[in-house]
Amino acid sequence: MALRGDWVYENNGGTCVAIAGSDYCVVAADTRLSVGYSIYTRDYSKICKLADKCVLASSGFQGDMKALQKNLSAKHLVSHVHLHIYQHQHNKQMSCPAMARLLSNTLYYKRFFPYYTFNILGGLDNEGKGCVYSYDAVGSYERVGYSCQGTGGALIMPVLDNQLKSPSPLLLPSRDAVTPLSESEAVDLVKDVFASATERDIYTGDKLEIIVVNATGIRQEFLDLRKD
């Protein structure tokens, strides 16, 4: 596809998925970074740890992904050397719901020249329940039981809808936006949907990075996907 001379964005592809359970959250993304039919690297992580119980998964333009992660990290995180703003003021790391609001404000602030990223935030809330937040480009977000973003989203989301059947946010009284699966079942479902998506989406593949957030901390695992 020919791009205008003043077009500064580029979609580097990739797919992200998150599933929230009663006491866990699974966040996963592939590691392929590409443009068109060219693969830049097969080992690029799209997941960034923002706090002890909160991770961000993004796809889209790699430059904006890194800029957004760096922006969020500078506002509240403990780096290897420095104590940053939020932890210094509150004597604790930012919770996942608070991080969700910070990400929304950060995206909205850039609404006239937005980050070309497709974001999912996942982790545990203040009660220890899994939470997933899905975003549009300018910061509108909602808490959901599961979400998918990226080039493989149209292939994966119908499968998640069929298997998980999250309650409508319009129902009263409102219900918890968590899925009925156990942690191991959610991980297996994520592996299955990515294995299926890589058969049809040329921008998703190579390797799957899975992050599981629960009360004991963060666990990481990998799964090989198609490499063609």
N, CA, C and O of each residue as an XYZ file, in Angstrom:
912
protein
N       0.840     -1.200      0.000
C       0.000      0.000      0.000
C       0.873      1.247      0.000
O       1.751      1.389      0.852
N       0.644      2.142     -0.937
C       1.415      3.382     -1.009
C       0.963      4.336      0.089
O      -0.236      4.484      0.328
N       1.902      4.976      0.751
C       1.598      5.903      1.827
C       1.873      7.331      1.389
O       2.742      7.573      0.551
N       1.130      8.280      1.958
C       1.367      9.684      1.661
C       2.732     10.093      2.179
O       3.270      9.485      3.105
N       3.282     11.128      1.570
C       4.602     11.588      1.975
C       4.645     12.121      3.386
O       5.709     12.120      4.006
N       3.494     12.591      3.929
C       3.475     13.130      5.287
C       2.959     12.111      6.294
O       2.700     12.465      7.445
N       2.806     10.868      5.892
C       2.305      9.838      6.791
C       3.460      9.317      7.641
O       4.429      8.768      7.117
N       3.348      9.494      8.959
C       4.468      9.166      9.840
C       4.272      7.847     10.584
O       5.155      7.416     11.325
N       3.124      7.209     10.393
C       2.838      5.984     11.121
C       3.121      4.754     10.274
O       3.095      4.802      9.044
N       3.392      3.650     10.963
C       3.580      2.374     10.292
C       3.137      1.281     11.260
O       3.511      1.291     12.433
N       2.343      0.343     10.764
C       1.870     -0.742     11.610
C       2.840     -1.911     11.510
O       2.966     -2.532     10.455
N       3.520     -2.206     12.600
C       4.481     -3.300     12.618
C       3.858     -4.638     13.005
O       4.572     -5.604     13.274
N       2.532     -4.691     13.034
C       1.817     -5.943     13.210
C       1.908     -6.521     14.599
O       2.409     -5.893     15.532
N       1.404     -7.747     14.711
C       1.410     -8.439     15.993
C       0.045     -8.451     16.642
O      -0.834     -7.664     16.293
N      -0.120     -9.359     17.593
C      -1.398     -9.563     18.267
C      -1.178     -9.717     19.762
O      -0.209    -10.339     20.198
N      -2.091     -9.142     20.547
C      -2.045     -9.231     22.008
C      -3.381     -9.741     22.525
O      -4.436     -9.387     21.998
N      -3.332    -10.569     23.554
C      -4.534    -11.140     24.177
C      -4.370    -11.076     25.687
O      -3.269    -11.255     26.207
N      -5.471    -10.820     26.389
C      -5.461    -10.866     27.855
C      -6.754    -11.489     28.345
O      -7.825    -11.234     27.795
N      -6.647    -12.308     29.387
C      -7.803    -12.963     30.007
C      -7.691    -12.788     31.517
O      -6.644    -13.063     32.102
N      -8.784    -12.324     32.152
C      -8.808    -12.124     33.594
C      -9.603    -13.234     34.248
O     -10.687    -13.586     33.784
N      -9.063    -13.791     35.335
C      -9.757    -14.801     36.116
C     -10.035    -14.308     37.519
O      -9.786    -13.144     37.833
N     -10.549    -15.187     38.367
C     -10.921    -14.791     39.723
C      -9.720    -14.377     40.561
O      -9.844    -13.529     41.444
N      -8.551    -14.970     40.292
C      -7.354    -14.625     41.067
C      -6.096    -14.589     40.214
O      -4.991    -14.753     40.732
N      -6.249    -14.379     38.926
C      -5.097    -14.359     38.014
C      -5.427    -13.507     36.795
O      -6.581    -13.147     36.561
N      -4.398    -13.197     36.032
C      -4.565    -12.549     34.730
C      -3.487    -13.097     33.799
O      -2.312    -13.158     34.160
N      -3.900    -13.490     32.607
C      -2.980    -13.993     31.589
C      -2.883    -12.957     30.484
O      -3.898    -12.564     29.909
N      -1.676    -12.514     30.185
C      -1.427    -11.554     29.100
C      -0.423    -12.194     28.139
O       0.615    -12.700     28.566
N      -0.732    -12.168     26.858
C       0.128    -12.847     25.888
C       0.232    -12.021     24.613
O      -0.683    -11.278     24.257
N       1.371    -12.167     23.928
C       1.598    -11.497     22.653
C       2.645    -12.266     21.872
O       3.513    -12.919     22.453
N       2.562    -12.187     20.555
C       3.596    -12.816     19.734
C       4.821    -11.911     19.671
O       4.775    -10.767     20.123
N       5.903    -12.415     19.117
C       7.168    -11.675     19.130
C       7.629    -11.264     17.736
O       8.785    -10.870     17.574
N       6.766    -11.341     16.728
C       7.154    -10.952     15.366
C       7.000     -9.444     15.187
O       5.992     -8.865     15.591
N       8.004     -8.812     14.579
C       7.959     -7.390     14.236
C       8.210     -7.288     12.739
O       9.279     -7.666     12.260
N       7.233     -6.780     12.002
C       7.329     -6.828     10.540
C       6.625     -5.645      9.906
O       5.873     -4.920     10.557
N       6.889     -5.467      8.613
C       6.168     -4.506      7.771
C       5.944     -5.177      6.430
O       6.891     -5.629      5.786
N       4.692     -5.241      6.010
C       4.407     -5.899      4.740
C       4.869     -7.348      4.762
O       4.506     -8.119      5.650
N       5.675     -7.702      3.773
C       6.194     -9.064      3.699
C       7.606     -9.179      4.281
O       8.251    -10.217      4.136
N       8.084     -8.131      4.929
C       9.428     -8.142      5.512
C       9.344     -8.319      7.023
O       8.595     -7.604      7.689
N      10.096     -9.254      7.564
C      10.173     -9.474      9.003
C      11.436     -8.801      9.519
O      12.546     -9.168      9.134
N      11.258     -7.803     10.400
C      12.404     -7.095     10.954
C      13.116     -7.933     12.019
O      14.343     -8.027     12.026
N      12.342     -8.534     12.910
C      12.914     -9.405     13.934
C      11.861    -10.416     14.355
O      10.662    -10.148     14.285
N      12.323    -11.581     14.794
C      11.417    -12.639     15.253
C      11.378    -12.735     16.775
O      10.747    -13.646     17.311
N      12.023    -11.834     17.472
C      12.158    -11.949     18.916
C      11.987    -10.593     19.590
O      12.854    -10.169     20.354
N      10.882     -9.911     19.315
C      10.612     -8.600     19.899
C       9.456     -8.713     20.891
O       8.351     -9.099     20.510
N       9.697     -8.384     22.145
C       8.660     -8.477     23.166
C       7.719     -7.282     23.087
O       8.161     -6.134     23.055
N       6.423     -7.561     23.057
C       5.402     -6.511     23.035
C       4.786     -6.282     24.416
O       3.830     -5.520     24.553
N       5.333     -6.941     25.435
C       4.785     -6.860     26.786
C       5.771     -6.137     27.690
O       6.969     -6.422     27.680
N       5.252     -5.198     28.473
C       6.086     -4.399     29.369
C       5.523     -4.491     30.787
O       4.340     -4.229     31.006
N       6.364     -4.861     31.743
C       5.950     -4.888     33.148
C       5.969     -3.467     33.687
O       7.000     -2.795     33.655
N       4.813     -3.011     34.186
C       4.713     -1.659     34.706
C       4.764     -1.610     36.223
O       5.202     -0.613     36.797
N       4.320     -2.681     36.878
C       4.358     -2.756     38.337
C       4.378     -4.228     38.728
O       4.386     -5.100     37.859
N       4.386     -4.509     40.021
C       4.472     -5.889     40.482
C       3.291     -6.730     40.011
O       3.442     -7.928     39.776
N       2.113     -6.114     39.869
C       0.911     -6.863     39.487
C       0.219     -6.218     38.290
O      -1.009     -6.237     38.199
N       0.995     -5.650     37.377
C       0.393     -4.948     36.240
C       1.335     -4.976     35.045
O       2.503     -4.608     35.166
N       0.832     -5.411     33.887
C       1.630     -5.448     32.664
C       0.831     -4.833     31.514
O      -0.399     -4.867     31.500
N       1.560     -4.276     30.560
C       0.979     -3.645     29.382
C       1.414     -4.413     28.144
O       2.600     -4.685     27.961
N       0.451     -4.762     27.293
C       0.737     -5.398     26.008
C       0.269     -4.469     24.897
O      -0.850     -3.958     24.941
N       1.120     -4.251     23.904
C       0.800     -3.311     22.831
C       1.236     -3.879     21.490
O       2.232     -4.596     21.394
N       0.478     -3.548     20.467
C       0.898     -3.791     19.094
C       0.709     -2.494     18.315
O       0.130     -1.537     18.829
N       1.191     -2.463     17.090
C       1.090     -1.249     16.289
C       2.454     -0.771     15.841
O       3.294     -1.567     15.422
N       2.676      0.547     15.929
C       3.933      1.162     15.504
C       4.969      1.012     16.616
O       4.759      1.483     17.734
N       6.078      0.361     16.310
C       7.066      0.037     17.338
C       7.615      1.282     18.025
O       7.827      1.264     19.237
N       7.852      2.366     17.281
C       8.377      3.593     17.871
C       7.434      4.164     18.910
O       7.877      4.602     19.971
N       6.138      4.168     18.623
C       5.165      4.678     19.586
C       4.983      3.725     20.764
O       4.735      4.167     21.886
N       5.104      2.427     20.520
C       5.037      1.465     21.618
C       6.127      1.748     22.642
O       5.855      1.801     23.841
N       7.354      1.930     22.179
C       8.463      2.207     23.086
C       8.309      3.562     23.762
O       8.609      3.701     24.948
N       7.843      4.560     23.017
C       7.657      5.886     23.605
C       6.593      5.857     24.699
O       6.761      6.481     25.747
N       5.509      5.142     24.461
C       4.439      5.046     25.461
C       4.921      4.310     26.704
O       4.662      4.753     27.823
N       5.616      3.198     26.524
C       6.136      2.452     27.677
C       7.113      3.302     28.488
O       7.082      3.294     29.719
N       7.973      4.027     27.793
C       8.948      4.879     28.480
C       8.253      6.009     29.228
O       8.662      6.372     30.331
N       7.203      6.563     28.630
C       6.449      7.636     29.264
C       5.802      7.147     30.559
O       5.905      7.802     31.597
N       5.138      5.996     30.492
C       4.487      5.456     31.683
C       5.506      5.094     32.762
O       5.295      5.358     33.946
N       6.603      4.491     32.340
C       7.616      4.079     33.309
C       8.204      5.273     34.043
O       8.461      5.200     35.245
N       8.417      6.364     33.333
C       9.036      7.540     33.943
C       8.135      8.185     34.991
O       8.620      8.897     35.870
N       6.829      7.941     34.906
C       5.903      8.629     35.799
C       5.767      7.983     37.170
O       5.430      8.661     38.140
N       6.025      6.675     37.265
C       5.672      6.060     38.532
C       6.559      4.902     38.961
O       6.481      4.483     40.116
N       7.387      4.376     38.096
C       8.056      3.124     38.408
C       9.354      3.306     39.169
O       9.955      4.381     39.165
N       9.770      2.236     39.818
C      11.100      2.172     40.408
C      12.024      1.567     39.371
O      11.887      0.393     39.025
N      12.947      2.340     38.880
C      13.940      1.801     37.965
C      15.075      1.195     38.790
O      14.964      1.086     40.011
N      16.139      0.811     38.144
C      17.245      0.190     38.861
C      17.941      1.180     39.798
O      18.591      0.773     40.761
N      17.808      2.469     39.517
C      18.544      3.450     40.321
C      17.621      4.441     41.007
O      17.830      4.783     42.171
N      16.602      4.905     40.294
C      15.852      6.070     40.756
C      14.493      5.688     41.342
O      13.862      4.726     40.904
N      14.065      6.442     42.318
C      12.723      6.323     42.860
C      11.868      7.385     42.183
O      12.127      8.579     42.331
N      10.850      6.957     41.442
C      10.104      7.916     40.646
C       8.867      8.427     41.381
O       8.627      8.095     42.542
N       8.112      9.219     40.691
C       7.134     10.117     41.309
C       6.110      9.386     42.173
O       5.963      9.704     43.353
N       5.408      8.423     41.609
C       4.274      7.831     42.321
C       4.712      7.097     43.582
O       4.149      7.317     44.654
N       5.693      6.243     43.466
C       6.125      5.483     44.633
C       6.707      6.396     45.702
O       6.562      6.133     46.896
N       7.356      7.453     45.279
C       7.913      8.402     46.238
C       6.801      9.110     47.017
O       6.937      9.344     48.218
N       5.701      9.449     46.335
C       4.627     10.193     46.990
C       3.717      9.293     47.820
O       3.222      9.714     48.866
N       3.487      8.045     47.363
C       2.491      7.185     48.007
C       3.092      6.005     48.764
O       2.373      5.264     49.435
N       4.394      5.833     48.658
C       5.085      4.744     49.344
C       4.549      3.375     48.937
O       4.535      2.449     49.748
N       4.118      3.243     47.718
C       3.679      1.953     47.181
C       3.674      2.056     45.663
O       3.641      3.152     45.104
N       3.707      0.895     44.998
C       3.603      0.898     43.554
C       2.150      1.105     43.136
O       1.228      0.822     43.901
N       1.962      1.591     41.942
C       0.636      1.908     41.449
C      -0.169      0.637     41.207
O       0.346     -0.333     40.651
N      -1.431      0.643     41.623
C      -2.306     -0.501     41.390
C      -2.710     -0.556     39.919
O      -2.544      0.414     39.179
N      -3.237     -1.696     39.514
C      -3.631     -1.839     38.108
C      -4.779     -0.891     37.729
O      -4.709     -0.281     36.662
N      -5.840     -0.734     38.553
C      -6.872      0.259     38.202
C      -6.334      1.685     38.103
O      -6.756      2.448     37.234
N      -5.400      2.051     38.992
C      -4.803      3.383     38.910
C      -3.960      3.518     37.651
O      -3.953      4.563     37.001
N      -3.250      2.445     37.316
C      -2.457      2.444     36.085
C      -3.343      2.582     34.854
O      -2.974      3.235     33.878
N      -4.516      1.960     34.913
C      -5.463      2.050     33.790
C      -5.872      3.499     33.546
O      -5.953      3.942     32.400
N      -6.129      4.238     34.630
C      -6.485      5.654     34.488
C      -5.298      6.464     33.972
O      -5.469      7.351     33.135
N      -4.108      6.167     34.459
C      -2.919      6.878     33.986
C      -2.705      6.650     32.496
O      -2.390      7.589     31.764
N      -2.872      5.411     32.041
C      -2.718      5.123     30.616
C      -3.775      5.845     29.800
O      -3.480      6.367     28.725
N      -5.018      5.880     30.303
C      -6.079      6.606     29.604
C      -5.739      8.088     29.472
O      -5.887      8.665     28.396
N      -5.281      8.706     30.565
C      -4.921     10.125     30.529
C      -3.754     10.379     29.579
O      -3.732     11.384     28.869
N      -2.778      9.457     29.570
C      -1.610      9.611     28.705
C      -2.015      9.553     27.237
O      -1.535     10.350     26.431
N      -2.888      8.623     26.885
C      -3.354      8.510     25.501
C      -4.205      9.713     25.107
O      -4.087     10.220     23.992
N      -5.069     10.174     26.025
C      -5.930     11.313     25.708
C      -5.119     12.592     25.533
O      -5.456     13.431     24.698
N      -4.069     12.742     26.303
C      -3.209     13.911     26.179
C      -2.614     14.014     24.773
O      -2.359     15.114     24.284
N      -2.395     12.870     24.128
C      -1.816     12.849     22.781
C      -2.881     12.678     21.696
O      -2.570     12.210     20.601
N      -4.120     13.045     21.982
C      -5.222     12.735     21.071
C      -5.114     13.424     19.715
O      -5.654     12.915     18.733
N      -4.431     14.570     19.627
C      -4.322     15.272     18.351
C      -3.180     14.730     17.493
O      -3.127     15.001     16.293
N      -2.282     13.979     18.087
C      -1.210     13.295     17.364
C      -0.975     11.975     18.099
O       0.072     11.790     18.720
N      -1.943     11.056     18.031
C      -1.984      9.929     18.974
C      -0.867      8.922     18.773
O      -0.273      8.805     17.701
N      -0.605      8.189     19.873
C       0.254      7.020     19.766
C      -0.443      5.987     18.882
O      -1.599      5.635     19.119
N       0.265      5.506     17.866
C      -0.321      4.504     16.973
C      -0.084      3.132     17.589
O       0.702      2.332     17.081
N      -0.780      2.876     18.698
C      -0.631      1.624     19.421
C      -2.006      1.083     19.786
O      -2.969      1.834     19.943
N      -2.074     -0.221     19.916
C      -3.303     -0.910     20.300
C      -3.000     -1.633     21.610
O      -2.240     -2.602     21.636
N      -3.611     -1.145     22.705
C      -3.131     -1.492     24.045
C      -4.122     -2.329     24.836
O      -5.338     -2.164     24.733
N      -3.554     -3.241     25.636
C      -4.304     -3.985     26.648
C      -3.501     -3.926     27.945
O      -2.299     -4.192     27.958
N      -4.175     -3.577     29.020
C      -3.539     -3.554     30.335
C      -4.126     -4.687     31.170
O      -5.346     -4.837     31.244
N      -3.273     -5.476     31.792
C      -3.756     -6.598     32.583
C      -3.008     -6.719     33.889
O      -1.852     -6.311     33.999
N      -3.682     -7.288     34.889
C      -3.046     -7.481     36.184
C      -4.072     -7.850     37.231
O      -5.119     -8.415     36.915
N      -3.767     -7.527     38.491
C      -4.668     -7.778     39.610
C      -5.109     -6.459     40.217
O      -4.322     -5.518     40.315
N      -6.391     -6.391     40.632
C      -6.887     -5.173     41.255
C      -6.589     -5.193     42.753
O      -5.866     -6.062     43.239
N      -7.153     -4.229     43.475
C      -6.869     -4.108     44.906
C      -7.429     -5.260     45.724
O      -6.998     -5.476     46.857
N      -8.383     -6.004     45.173
C      -8.977     -7.142     45.864
C      -8.329     -8.463     45.457
O      -8.746     -9.526     45.918
N      -7.317     -8.404     44.600
C      -6.657     -9.618     44.150
C      -7.335    -10.313     42.995
O      -6.935    -11.417     42.624
N      -8.357     -9.694     42.412
C      -9.053    -10.271     41.262
C      -8.354     -9.861     39.968
O      -7.772     -8.780     39.882
N      -8.415    -10.730     38.969
C      -7.845    -10.391     37.678
C      -8.611     -9.266     37.014
O      -9.835     -9.193     37.130
N      -7.905     -8.392     36.322
C      -8.561     -7.288     35.611
C      -7.870     -7.071     34.268
O      -6.649     -7.176     34.152
N      -8.677     -6.768     33.264
C      -8.187     -6.466     31.925
C      -8.854     -5.181     31.471
O     -10.067     -5.021     31.607
N      -8.056     -4.262     30.929
C      -8.572     -2.992     30.419
C      -8.226     -2.885     28.938
O      -7.077     -3.071     28.537
N      -9.241     -2.582     28.137
C      -9.071     -2.464     26.692
C      -9.235     -1.004     26.288
O     -10.087     -0.297     26.827
N      -8.406     -0.549     25.326
C      -8.323      0.873     24.986
C      -8.531      1.109     23.501
O      -8.273      0.237     22.671
N      -9.007      2.313     23.183
C      -8.916      2.783     21.804
C      -7.723      3.737     21.708
O      -6.974      3.892     22.673
N      -7.548      4.370     20.557
C      -6.327      5.141     20.306
C      -6.225      6.406     21.154
O      -5.120      6.896     21.385
N      -7.349      6.943     21.620
C      -7.308      8.222     22.329
C      -7.716      8.090     23.793
O      -8.097      9.083     24.412
N      -7.645      6.896     24.356
C      -7.770      6.761     25.797
C      -9.088      6.266     26.342
O      -9.180      6.012     27.543
N     -10.127      6.115     25.512
C     -11.367      5.534     26.031
C     -11.104      4.078     26.401
O     -10.484      3.344     25.632
N     -11.568      3.661     27.561
C     -11.244      2.309     28.009
C     -12.390      1.743     28.835
O     -13.246      2.477     29.328
N     -12.386      0.419     28.974
C     -13.351     -0.254     29.820
C     -12.712     -1.504     30.416
O     -11.805     -2.098     29.833
N     -13.198     -1.879     31.570
C     -12.737     -3.116     32.194
C     -13.551     -4.282     31.647
O     -14.782     -4.256     31.659
N     -12.858     -5.291     31.175
C     -13.508     -6.435     30.542
C     -12.908     -7.731     31.105
O     -11.896     -7.709     31.806
N     -13.547     -8.843     30.787
C     -13.030    -10.123     31.223
C     -11.928    -10.651     30.333
O     -11.101    -11.455     30.764
N     -11.916    -10.200     29.096
C     -10.896    -10.618     28.127
C     -10.871     -9.604     26.999
O     -11.837     -8.871     26.785
N      -9.769     -9.568     26.288
C      -9.659     -8.629     25.182
C      -8.577     -9.093     24.221
O      -7.717     -9.899     24.573
N      -8.634     -8.570     23.001
C      -7.634     -8.880     21.984
C      -7.421     -7.636     21.131
O      -8.381     -6.966     20.751
N      -6.174     -7.334     20.835
C      -5.817     -6.194     19.996
C      -4.780     -6.630     18.975
O      -4.045     -7.592     19.194
N      -4.728     -5.919     17.863
C      -3.696     -6.180     16.874
C      -4.232     -6.766     15.590
O      -5.441     -6.849     15.378
N      -3.303     -7.174     14.732
C      -3.676     -7.618     13.384
C      -4.431     -8.940     13.384
O      -5.176     -9.226     12.447
N      -4.247     -9.747     14.423
C      -4.974    -11.005     14.506
C      -6.252    -10.933     15.314
O      -6.879    -11.956     15.588
N      -6.640     -9.731     15.695
C      -7.809     -9.573     16.559
C      -9.104    -10.078     15.954
O      -9.930    -10.666     16.652
N      -9.290     -9.853     14.656
C     -10.523    -10.290     14.004
C     -10.631    -11.808     13.952
O     -11.730    -12.347     13.829
N      -9.502    -12.499     14.046
C      -9.512    -13.955     14.039
C      -9.689    -14.531     15.440
O     -10.343    -15.560     15.610
N      -9.115    -13.878     16.437
C      -9.095    -14.421     17.788
C     -10.328    -14.035     18.597
O     -10.834    -14.849     19.370
N     -10.822    -12.802     18.432
C     -11.904    -12.326     19.289
C     -13.179    -13.170     19.178
O     -13.806    -13.424     20.206
N     -13.596    -13.618     17.988
C     -14.794    -14.471     17.943
C     -14.640    -15.775     18.726
O     -15.608    -16.269     19.305
N     -13.435    -16.330     18.746
C     -13.198    -17.552     19.516
C     -13.312    -17.267     21.015
O     -13.918    -18.044     21.754
N     -12.730    -16.159     21.459
C     -12.841    -15.793     22.870
C     -14.289    -15.525     23.254
O     -14.726    -15.934     24.330
N     -15.036    -14.848     22.393
C     -16.457    -14.600     22.670
C     -17.216    -15.911     22.827
O     -18.060    -16.048     23.712
N     -16.909    -16.872     21.962
C     -17.605    -18.158     22.004
C     -17.250    -18.958     23.254
O     -18.117    -19.606     23.839
N     -15.984    -18.919     23.669
C     -15.527    -19.754     24.764
C     -15.747    -19.121     26.145
O     -15.905    -19.835     27.136
N     -15.758    -17.794     26.208
C     -15.752    -17.136     27.514
C     -17.060    -16.447     27.868
O     -17.450    -16.434     29.035
N     -17.748    -15.872     26.880
C     -19.080    -15.302     27.108
C     -19.115    -14.359     28.308
O     -19.818    -14.608     29.287
N     -18.364    -13.298     28.221
C     -18.315    -12.314     29.296
C     -19.673    -11.633     29.451
O     -20.335    -11.365     28.449
N     -20.112    -11.343     30.696
C     -21.408    -10.678     30.894
C     -21.409     -9.263     30.345
O     -20.384     -8.581     30.359
N     -22.549     -8.832     29.866
C     -22.673     -7.479     29.326
C     -22.487     -6.445     30.425
O     -23.013     -6.614     31.524
N     -21.740     -5.366     30.145
C     -21.576     -4.305     31.152
C     -22.869     -3.543     31.416
O     -22.933     -2.753     32.357
N     -23.920     -3.769     30.587
C     -25.196     -3.078     30.763
C     -26.113     -3.785     31.753
O     -27.143     -3.232     32.140
N     -25.756     -5.000     32.170
C     -26.591     -5.744     33.100
C     -26.564     -5.115     34.488
O     -25.518     -4.676     34.967
N     -27.744     -5.079     35.132
C     -27.859     -4.582     36.503
C     -28.509     -5.659     37.361
O     -29.517     -6.232     36.947
N     -27.973     -5.956     38.535
C     -26.714     -5.392     39.077
C     -25.510     -5.873     38.282
O     -25.535     -6.956     37.697
N     -24.471     -5.075     38.263
C     -23.295     -5.408     37.475
C     -22.618     -6.652     38.029
O     -22.699     -6.939     39.224
N     -21.947     -7.389     37.142
C     -21.237     -8.596     37.539
C     -19.739     -8.404     37.333
O     -19.301     -7.567     36.544
N     -18.976     -9.197     38.060
C     -17.525     -9.126     37.893
C     -17.139     -9.516     36.477
O     -17.637    -10.504     35.936
N     -16.240     -8.726     35.874
C     -15.769     -9.009     34.510
C     -14.588     -9.974     34.579
O     -13.468     -9.631     34.203
N     -14.856    -11.192     35.068
C     -13.820    -12.218     35.103
C     -14.353    -13.461     34.411
O     -15.565    -13.667     34.338
N     -13.468    -14.271     33.914
C     -13.857    -15.457     33.179
C     -13.917    -16.664     34.112
O     -13.272    -16.664     35.161
N     -14.685    -17.694     33.743
C     -14.849    -18.848     34.632
C     -13.709    -19.862     34.544
O     -13.731    -20.855     35.271
N     -12.734    -19.652     33.697
C     -11.674    -20.636     33.500
C     -10.676    -20.621     34.649
O     -10.472    -19.600     35.304
N     -10.062    -21.770     34.876
C      -8.932    -21.821     35.790
C      -7.709    -21.226     35.096
O      -7.732    -20.980     33.890
N      -6.647    -20.999     35.857
C      -5.443    -20.396     35.293
C      -4.850    -21.257     34.184
O      -4.492    -20.738     33.127
N      -4.741    -22.546     34.406
C      -4.164    -23.438     33.385
C      -5.045    -23.521     32.145
O      -4.533    -23.608     31.029
N      -6.371    -23.495     32.326
C      -7.282    -23.519     31.184
C      -7.161    -22.246     30.355
O      -7.227    -22.297     29.127
N      -6.984    -21.100     31.023
C      -6.829    -19.839     30.301
C      -5.531    -19.830     29.493
O      -5.509    -19.355     28.357
N      -4.457    -20.352     30.073
C      -3.184    -20.425     29.354
C      -3.319    -21.336     28.135
O      -2.814    -21.008     27.061
N      -3.989    -22.465     28.290
C      -4.186    -23.385     27.165
C      -5.027    -22.733     26.071
O      -4.749    -22.911     24.885
N      -6.058    -21.978     26.464
C      -6.899    -21.296     25.475
C      -6.088    -20.266     24.699
O      -6.229    -20.155     23.481
N      -5.241    -19.513     25.394
C      -4.394    -18.520     24.729
C      -3.469    -19.197     23.719
O      -3.303    -18.699     22.605
N      -2.876    -20.305     24.087
C      -2.005    -21.036     23.162
C      -2.773    -21.499     21.935
O      -2.261    -21.428     20.818
N      -3.996    -21.970     22.133
C      -4.797    -22.475     21.013
C      -5.183    -21.358     20.044
O      -5.082    -21.533     18.830
N      -5.626    -20.208     20.571
C      -6.072    -19.138     19.676
C      -4.905    -18.547     18.896
O      -5.075    -18.157     17.741
N      -3.731    -18.473     19.501
C      -2.571    -17.963     18.765
C      -2.112    -18.960     17.703
O      -1.743    -18.566     16.597
N      -2.133    -20.238     18.035
C      -1.760    -21.245     17.047
C      -2.690    -21.183     15.839
O      -2.259    -21.393     14.705
N      -3.965    -20.895     16.084
C      -4.926    -20.761     14.989
C      -4.695    -19.475     14.198
O      -4.718    -19.495     12.967
N      -4.472    -18.357     14.895
C      -4.316    -17.061     14.212
C      -3.089    -17.039     13.318
O      -3.118    -16.426     12.251
N      -2.012    -17.694     13.729
C      -0.788    -17.665     12.922
C      -0.956    -18.384     11.587
O      -0.153    -18.187     10.675
N      -1.978    -19.204     11.464
C      -2.242    -19.874     10.195
C      -2.818    -18.919      9.147
O      -2.733    -19.179      7.947
N      -3.410    -17.798      9.617
C      -4.109    -16.895      8.704
C      -3.555    -15.471      8.684
O      -3.793    -14.732      7.728
N      -2.830    -15.082      9.712
C      -2.317    -13.709      9.808
C      -0.798    -13.722      9.638
O      -0.083    -14.276     10.472
N      -0.309    -13.115      8.565
C       1.131    -13.158      8.294
C       1.923    -12.254      9.232
O       3.147    -12.367      9.297
N       1.247    -11.352      9.966
C       1.948    -10.443     10.877
C       2.063    -11.012     12.291
O       2.675    -10.388     13.158
N       1.490    -12.173     12.529
C       1.540    -12.821     13.836
C       2.284    -14.139     13.703
O       1.966    -14.949     12.832
N       3.278    -14.360     14.565
C       3.988    -15.626     14.479
C       5.307    -15.633     15.220
O       5.579    -14.767     16.051
N       6.126    -16.633     14.903
C       7.468    -16.870     15.440
C       7.454    -17.439     16.860
O       7.855    -18.583     17.070
N       6.993    -16.644     17.838
C       7.013    -17.115     19.210
C       5.929    -16.406     20.000
O       5.606    -15.249     19.733
N       5.370    -17.111     20.976
C       4.338    -16.550     21.837
C       4.915    -16.334     23.232
O       5.436    -17.263     23.848
N       4.817    -15.099     23.724
C       5.232    -14.777     25.086
C       3.994    -14.700     25.968
O       3.067    -13.945     25.677
N       3.977    -15.477     27.042
C       2.828    -15.532     27.947
C       3.269    -15.065     29.325
O       4.251    -15.566     29.874
N       2.538    -14.102     29.882
C       2.773    -13.605     31.229
C       1.559    -13.951     32.083
O       0.432    -13.593     31.740
N       1.785    -14.639     33.184
C       0.715    -14.974     34.126
C       0.952    -14.182     35.413
O       1.996    -14.307     36.053
N      -0.041    -13.362     35.778
C       0.033    -12.554     37.000
C      -0.919    -13.155     38.025
O      -2.113    -13.295     37.756
N      -0.406    -13.508     39.184
C      -1.246    -14.012     40.266
C      -0.690    -13.547     41.607
O       0.211    -12.710     41.653
N      -1.224    -14.088     42.691
C      -0.843    -13.604     44.019
C       0.628    -13.844     44.333
O       1.210    -13.132     45.151
N       1.228    -14.832     43.697
C       2.631    -15.141     43.970
C       3.599    -14.287     43.162
O       4.801    -14.298     43.427
N       3.092    -13.546     42.181
C       3.960    -12.710     41.359
C       3.676    -12.877     39.878
O       2.541    -13.131     39.476
N       4.719    -12.731     39.071
C       4.602    -12.790     37.617
C       5.426    -13.965     37.100
O       6.597    -14.119     37.445
N       4.791    -14.791     36.266
C       5.467    -15.933     35.652
C       5.464    -15.766     34.138
O       4.470    -15.332     33.557
N       6.569    -16.107     33.508
C       6.715    -15.954     32.062
C       6.992    -17.309     31.426
O       7.741    -18.122     31.968
N       6.375    -17.541     30.264
C       6.677    -18.745     29.498
C       6.563    -18.434     28.010
O       5.952    -17.439     27.620
N       7.160    -19.299     27.180
C       7.187    -19.089     25.746
C       6.683    -20.340     25.013
O       6.783    -21.460     25.512
N       6.146    -20.109     23.825
C       5.687    -21.187     22.966
C       6.058    -20.845     21.524
O       5.787    -19.737     21.063
N       6.669    -21.778     20.816
C       7.013    -21.550     19.418
C       5.764    -21.553     18.539
O       4.880    -22.395     18.696
N       5.709    -20.590     17.606
C       4.629    -20.514     16.622
C       5.209    -20.690     15.222
O       6.410    -20.909     15.059
N       4.354    -20.593     14.228
C       4.826    -20.683     12.852
C       5.840    -19.584     12.540
O       5.708    -18.459     13.021
N       6.839    -19.907     11.745
C       7.884    -18.943     11.431
C       7.882    -18.563      9.944
O       8.840    -17.963      9.458
N       6.819    -18.908      9.231
C       6.731    -18.514      7.807
C       5.519    -17.637      7.581
O       5.271    -17.204      6.456
